[in-house]
Amino acid sequence: MIKIASQDDIPLIQHLAETIWWDHFPSMLSKDQIIYMLGWMYGKDKIKQEMLDGVVWLLYFDDENNALGYAAYGSAEDLSQWKLHKLYVL
């Protein structure tokens, strides 16, 4: 199932991001870089502001309602196209 995330889902998005980033990026990025990126891209206020600015966050669930991933998209600068901002799956 895919659902549009609300501000109430921000903690779940943050949890998924933490899990995915620490599981997959240590071989490519330093610990400090991961900490920086998680803080910059996934702070509660950052996600909330993106939602208010029209970025749509999606959550992906399996058949047992376990969250497996997330995506975010919004309109591109020329407003006639869409831009995929994030797509991460466990």
C-alpha positions, 0 to 999 in steps of 0.5 A: 500500500502507498499512502500520502504522508501527513505531518503526523507521519514525520516521526515514521519518515525520520525512523525509516530514513535513519534505518535506511541511511545507517544500513546502506550508506556507511560504505559510501559516506563518513559517519559525520556526513550521514549525521549531517545529511540526516539532520539537514534532509530529515529534521522535523521542521524541514519535512513539515516545511516541505509538506507546507510548500507542496512537496508530497511525501509518500509512505510504502507499506507491506501487506502487514502494514509494516512501513518499508520505504518513502518517497517525496516529489513536487513540481519542478521550477517550470511547474509543468513537470514533476521532480522526484526528490527522494525514493528510499526502500528498506 
